[in-house]
């Protein structure tokens, strides 16, 4: 049991309380030289003010001085002074801004103005107070930051984070890729980035040569590339061990919000066991926002510090669950890091298991999510624009595509897909899934609110698109 520390700031007497020399500056600034103290305490009002100032300074000094022990601030006053404190001085203190902040900072009772009053000040654990009084190792709710939340999350995932290196030889040129990955099951399945272990200019995995995997405990294995997907930059490796391997838990990215705390782990510049933390800046940063072409993708944007070698490492929530795979950062910019959401990664892995590759339906449409601002602008340009409050606009149709053959035209607004109301491109992609060669009924609205039903049959997207 921790013994309470007695206050060293206050020195008690029979009739009044004086500050020790190190806090005498509070008096000298207001009242002048040391001999003035005797005159000050002849004035009860001044004495009351100084008494409370001493108690406040005592608490402040102890809160700033030690964070590992409880502090008891004790004040003793004479009977006349007690009477003054309980009556006229109350208004003085309540109106003085010097004392106002303290009323909200004590988790115990505010010091009672009596002959012998004490207030227990807890250890200086601000995160504990902010999280609703939980212990250092707990949080009042998922996602809330406690004193050890980041450390606990890193400890839960750290043993499963691996360092990946791959040597590629092209004639006289030798190239070495360095990155990170995460073991997701005891059998040695590893999530990482495709660009670490494959050549983006080829459709054959493993062209970068031998893949070496190093664990946090120092063990080394040779990895085999099982599957990869260039568009999402996700790859799956496999290592074999005679004993079960440490594995990280997969979480969910669908409930993430901007401002949620996250932790990034990896091996930047081959520095193993590196942990950085930050917050989610955006939960659905589109690839088009970053100037990336090809198939539409969405990323988690965070301000976690990631560098060369962090690619493929996990992005983790405060529960120690993987919520993303770190894939890139913006060059010459700080605090702009991007990860593939784990919910999307899980779908990719399911594609690998089902088809041996990721099957993506292709319609040949350029699409845009509508919102009230965009709709208002379109109506200003053309009064014949359909009366809709939501939907997906088709600004362009690719010649020779399934969409062109189905009869889509620029300016169409998709309101239903396969009999289901849709408001976003993501919903359309979700409805199609991996269904290639399957016809879908699509309801669109055209100029002057003319409804048209079309039937479109997606093709499998070419890897080069």
N, C-alpha and C positions, 0 to 999 in steps of 0.2 A: 504494500500500500504506500503510495507516494506521500511523503510528509509535506504539509503545506509550508511554503516559505514565508517567514515573517517579514513584514515590510521593513525596509531599511531607509525608506524615504521620510517617514514621519517619526518625530520624537515626541512622546507624550509627557505632559505635565499635569498638575492637578486642575488647572483652570483654563489652559489654552493649549493649542497645538502649534508648534513651530516647524518650519521646513529646515532640513539640514543644509549645510553651506552650499552644496552643489545646486540647490534649487533657490538659493537666496536671490538670484538675479530677478526672479519674478517680483520680489518685494522692492528691490532697489530701483527697478524700472518705474514702479508706480509711486513709491513713497520716499525714495531718496536713500540716505546713508543708513548703516546698521543701527545707530543709536535711536533712530526714529521708531524702532519696533515698539519700545515701551509706550510711546505716545499713541501709536496706532491702536494698540489693544485697549486704550482708554475709551476709544470710540467703538461701541458695540457693532455698529453697522459695518465699519471697516473690518473689524475682527471677523464678522460673519463672512464677508466676501473673501478674506484671506484664508479662512478655514476651508471653505469650499474649493478655492483655488488650489490649496495644498492637497486636498483629496483628489481633485482632478489630475494634478501633476503626478501624484503618487501612482494613480492607475495608469496614466500614460507612460510614465517611466518604466513601470513593471511590464506593461504590455509590449513595449518596444525592446525591453532588456532581455526577457527570457520567454521562450515559447514552450518550455517543457515542464512547467509547474504551475499550480494554482497560486493566485495572489490574493491575499486578504488585506484590504485597506481599512484600517481602524481609526476612528476619530473620537476623541474625548473632548467634552466641553463642559463648562460650568453651568449651574442652574440658570443664572441670568442670560447667559449666551444661548442656552437651549430655548428659552422663551422667545428670544429674538429670532432664532432660526426657524421656529415653528410658526411665526406670525409674519412680521413685516418683511423679513428677509426672503420669504418665499416668492413674493412678487419681484424682488430684485433679481433673484437667480433665474426665474422663468423668463424674464425679459432680456437677460444678458446672453448674447449669442455664444459667449465663451463656453457655457455649460450645456447649450442645447444639443450638440452632437452626441454627448455622452449618454443621453437618455435612451438612444436606440442601439447603443453598442454593448451594453451590459446584458449578458444572457441571464444573470442572476437578478435579484431585486435591486432597484436603484438605491443607493445609500440612504437609509432612513435618517431624517434630521432629528436625532434624539441624543440623550446623554452618552449612550454607547451604541454606536451603529456600525455595521460592517457590511460590505458587499463582496461576495466572492466573484472574482474575475477569472474565467476559465483560461486554460492555456491559449496562447495566441495562435489558434487554428482557424483562420478566417474561412477556409473551405468548409470546415465542419459546421460553422455557424450558418454559412450561406446555404448549405444543403439540408437545412432543417434539423440540425442537431444530431446527425448520424455520427457513428464512430469514424475514425480515420479511414478504415478499410471498406466503408459502405457508402452508398449513395441513396438519396431519397427517391430517386426514380431513374430508370434506364436513360443513359445519355447525360445525366448530371455529373459534373466534375467534382470528385472528391480529392482528398489530399494525395492518395496513392493510386488514383484511377488510371493514369497513363502508365505508371510503372506496372500495375497489375495486368493491364491489357498487353503490354510488351512482354511480360513474363509468361503469359498464357500462350502467346503465339511464337515467341522467339525461338524455342528449340526446333520448330518446324520450318524456319526460314533458312534457305540454303544459298550458297554462292555457286553460280554456274559460269563455267568458262568453256569456250569452244574454239578450237584451232582449225583454221581453214587454209589450205594450200592451193594456190592457183599458179602452177609453174614455179617461177622464182619468187612469187609474192606470197608471204605468210601473213595472215590476219587473225587476230585473236579477239573474240567477243567476250565481254564480261558483263554479268548481270546477276539477277536474283530470282528466286522462285520460292514456292511454298508447298510443302508436303501436305496433301489433303486426306490421305488415308494411311493406315499403318502398313499397307502393302507397298508403299513407295510411289504413289501417283503424285506428280508434281505439276502445279500450274505455273506458267511463266509466259514470257513474250515470244512471239514467233520470230521476230527479227534477230533474236539472240542465237537461234539454233538453225535457222533456215535462210535461204537466199531469196529475197523478195522478187528477184527476177526469174525465179524458177518455180515450178509446181511440185518439185520433189523435195521431201523433207530430209534433213540431216546432211545437206550439202556442205555445211561448214565443218564437217569432220567430226572428230571425237568430242563427245560432250562429257565434261568432268563436273561432278557435283560434290561440294564440300558441305558437311553439316556443322552446326555450331559446336558440337562436341569434338570436332577434329576428324571424324571419319570421312573417308572419300570413296565415291562410287563412280562407276561409269554409267552415264544415262543414255537411254534410247528414246528417240523422238517417236511418239505414237501417232499424234495428229497435230495439225496446225491449221490456222486460218489467217491469211494475210490481211483481210479486211478489218477484222477486229484486233489483229496482232496478238492472238492468244494461241498458245501451244501447250500440249500435254506431253510430259516426259514420264519415264518409268525407270526406277532403280530397284535393284534386288538386294534384300538384306536377309540374313538368317534369323534376325530378331525383329519384332515389330518396331516400326519407326514412329517418332513423335509426329503427330498430325494436328493441324489447326482445324477449328470448326468453321463451317461456312455460315454466314449470317444472311441478312436480306438487305438490299439497298432501296427497296420500294418506299420505306417509311423515313428515309433520310430527309432532313430539312437543312436549308442554309443556316449556318451557325452551329450545327452539331459538331462536337469534338471528334477528331479522328487521329489515328496514329499511323505513320508510315514506317515500315521496317525494310531493311535491305542491306546491300553491301556496296555502297557507293565508292568508286575508286578502289574496290577490293577491300574496303574497311568493313569487316564483318561485324554483325551485331550493332549496327547503327540504327538508332531510333530518333525520329523527329515527330513532332505533333503540330496540329493546327486545327482549322475548322473547315467545314464544307462551305465553299463559296457559291456553288451552283450545282444543282442535282441533275440537270439535263442540258449541259452545254453541247450544242449541235456541232457536228464536224464542219458544216458549212460556215459556222461562226469563226472557225479557225482557219478557213481557207483550204480545207481538205476536200478533194474531189472524191469521186467514186460513190459507193453505196452509202446512204445516210447512216450515221452513227451518233450515239450520244455518250457523253463522258461525265463523270463526276469531277468537278473542279474544286481543288482545295488549295490552301496556302502552305501545306506541308513542304518542307525543303526536301526535294529529291534531285539527284544529280546522276551523272553517268555511272552506271552500275546498279542504280535503284530499279531499272526496268525489270518488270516481272515480279517484283516484290509485292507484299500484301499491303492493302489499306485496311485498317482495322478500326472497329468501333470500341467504345469503352468497356464493352462486355467481352472483349477479346475474340471477336468473331470477324472473319474476313468479309468485307463489304465491297471490295474492289481490287483490281490488279493495276498497279502503277505502270503506265506505259510511256509517258512523255511529259516534258515541260517546255515552256516557251523559252527559246534562247534569248539571252540579253534581257531577261525579265525576272523579277523576284516574286515569289508567292503565286505563281501561276502554274500549277501542276495538275495533271489529268490522269484519271484512272477509268478503266472499263468497269461498269457496275457489275457486281457479282451475280445479280439476277440474270443479266445477259450472258455472263460467262457460263452459268449453269446450263442455259439453253444451248450454248455452243457445245458443251460437253455432251449433252443429250443427243445432239445432232451427230457428234462423233460416234457415239455408241450405236445409234440407229442406222446411220447411213455411211459411216466412215469418213464423212466430210460434212461441211455446212451447206445445206440446200437452201437457197434463197430464191423465192419467186420473183420474177421480173415482169412488170407491166409496161414499162416504157412511158411513164408519166412523170412530169415535174409537178410536184405538189407543194401547197403552202397552207399552213394552218391559218384559219381566219379568226380574227378577234374584232371587237367593236371598232377599234381605231382603223384597222385595214378596211373593214366593210364601209365605214363612213367615207374614206378616201376613194374607194372604188365607186360608190354612189355619186360622189361629186364629179367624177370623170364621165360616168354614164348613168343616166337615169333609168336605163333598162336593166341595170344589174339586178339579179334576183333578190327578193326580200327574204333574207336569211339572217339569223342572229349567230349562227355557228355553222361549221362544216369545213370541207377541205377544197381549196381552189385548185383548178388545173390550169396553170398558165401556159404550159407547153406540152405537146405530144410528140414523141419520137417517131419519125417516119419508119414504116415497116415494122413497127412494134405490135404486140398483142393489143395494146390500147387503141392504136390507130385502126386496126382491123375490127375492133369492137364498136367503133364509131365515136370515140371520145373526141372532143373538140376543145380548143383553148377557150377559157372562160367558164367551162362547166364547174359547178359546185357539187361535190359529192356529199350527200346527206345520209345515205344508207349504203352499207356494203354487206352483201350476203344476208339481207333482211334485218341487219342490226344498225341502229342509228350510230353515226360516227361524227366525232368532232375534231380528231387529230390524225395525223399520218401514223403515229404510233399505234393507234387502234386498228387501222387498216392492215398494217404489217402484222399485228398480233392475230387478226382474224385469218389471214392467209397462212401464217405459220410456215410450214415447209411443203405446202400443197402445190405441186407443179402439175400442170395438165388437168386441173380440176376447174370447171367453169364456176364463176361467181356472178350473181345478179347484183347490179349496181344501180342505185337511183341517183340521178343528178338533176339539178335545176339549172335551166339556161335563161337567157335574157327574157325579160317580161314574165318571169316565173313559170316558164314552160317546163313541166316535169318529163323526164325521159328515162326509161329503164334500158340499161345496156347489159350485155353478157360478155364478160372478158375471161379468157383462159390464160393464166400466167405461164411463162416459160422459166426454165432455170437460168438464173443470172450467170453470165459468163464471168470467169475469174478475172478477166482483164477489164471488166466494167467498173 
